[in-house]
Amino acid sequence: MRASEKLKRKNARNGKKQYALNILLVVILVSALLFTGAYGGMRKVTDNDVFASGTVVDGFEVGGQTLMQAQEQVLEKQRRELDDIKIKVTYNGDVQEFTADDLGVSGNAAEVLRQAFDYSRSGNVFIDYDRTHEGQRVQSGIAIDKAVLEENVKAFLSGNDTKPVEATAKFDLSTHKFTYTKSKVGSMADAEAVCAQIEDNLENGDYRDVNVTGQRLNPEITEEELKQNTVLIGRCETVATDNPNRDVNIQLMCKALNGLILQPGETLSINELVGERTAEKGFKAAPAITDGKKLTDELGGGICQVAGTLYNAALLADMEIVERVHHSWPSAYLPIGLDATLNWDDKDLKLKNTSEYPMCLGADFYKHSVIIEIYGQPSEYDIEIENNILEEIDVPKPEIIYTDEMPAGERKTTVTGRKGYEVEVYRNYLKDGEIVKSEKISHDYFHEIKGTVLEGTNKQDK
């Protein structure tokens, strides 16, 4: 009996467990059925093709609308707003209107719409179900392509920048007078700042006109400055002898020098300027010093007078004397020690412009006067040239050469005897009539020249 009772009790316990298990299975099955139904209902809600309820884009209520329906209103509004972007830029009297396209402006409404549409489409049914009932409020904006903006705006600005115009001076070769053109102020816009201002305005919805004031660009040379630095600073006039061939040579030299512009730091070489004096260039044979003792006709004779006249004008103009050679004896047309000789190609006159402004030369041959004028920057000093004769040597007794080719008692001078000189030249700088500094320019020796005289010894009557 005991074994039978135990079996009955065990079966009873197993029956109760099976019953509980069956109940649990029923509950699970019912729950699954309920969940499946609910899930299906949630999926049905989230799988729609419209914006979540309550979604507002750019002020438009688009909840329940399809993406295409929402785009029709929102994108149309964006197009109108972009069309309204017109910024006029005024610079140097010119005006250009820039559109949204010109400024690289585009709207992001399409992107914002897509983001709002996808708000309730994360892929998580539970989250998406909640979001379908609580849509977003979003606002589109603009994007600016700075490269496009800068390219177009800078092109307009640079096209209206103005370079400063320098004043000019023109030298009249016949009157030695200057005429001047006026200078003009230029302007350059700060293109980076203007572009930054326009970009900032766009981002703040400010489409007002932009008036640009360029940076003032002053000319380096004004008319007044030119007038102050094209004044007569050196002049010398010498009187020539009356010799037609010599006159031609002098005229050729003056023509080469007249109107010549010497820039700051530039050196004038007469030999380089004129070159070898030849008949092909128009030079004539005229008296010139030969062998340091006598005058003979040579091509270009007389041109040294132009060199000497220029030399004296250059001293007064405070030019640097780079090279200068004196004659074998003093020239009659200039003070002793103030002459200059030329010879191709070993004796030259070289003058350097050491001022800060160009120098202009005027050269004329008028009524047998050689006139050289130099125009440029005036010195702060008054300049005078001083020649001091340190020694004067008498003319040596001439050498007498007897010849029977001349009648007895007849004389002929073949070499003229001349005095000798030692002379120093100074350039003095004065303030209020007082010498404040002095520059030694040269120390010359003009050796005395012993004359030669032919004396006839032929007593035969001819």
Secondary structure, 3 states (H helix, E strand, C coil): CHHHHHHHHHHHHHHHHHHHHHHHHHHHHHHHHHHHHHHHHHHHHHCCCCECCCCEECCEECECCCHHHHHHHHHHHHHHHHHCCEEEEEECCEEEEEECCCCCEEECHHHHHHHHHHHHCCCCHHHHHHHCCCCCEECCCEEECHHHHHHHHHHHHHHHCECCECCEEEECCCCCCEEEECCECEEECCHHHHHHHHHHHHHCCCCCCEEECCEEECCCCCHHHHHHCCEEEEEEEEECCCCHHHHHHHHHHHHHHCCCEECCCCEEEHHHHHCCCCHHHCCCEEEEEECCCEEEEEECCCHHHHHHHHHHHHHHCCCEEEECCCCCCCCCCCCCCCCCCCECCCECCEEECCCCCCEEEEEEEECCEEEEEEEECCCCCEEEEEEEEEEEECCCCCEEEEEEEEECCCEEEEECCECEEEEEEEEEEEECCEEEEEEEEEEEEECCECCEEEEEEECCCC
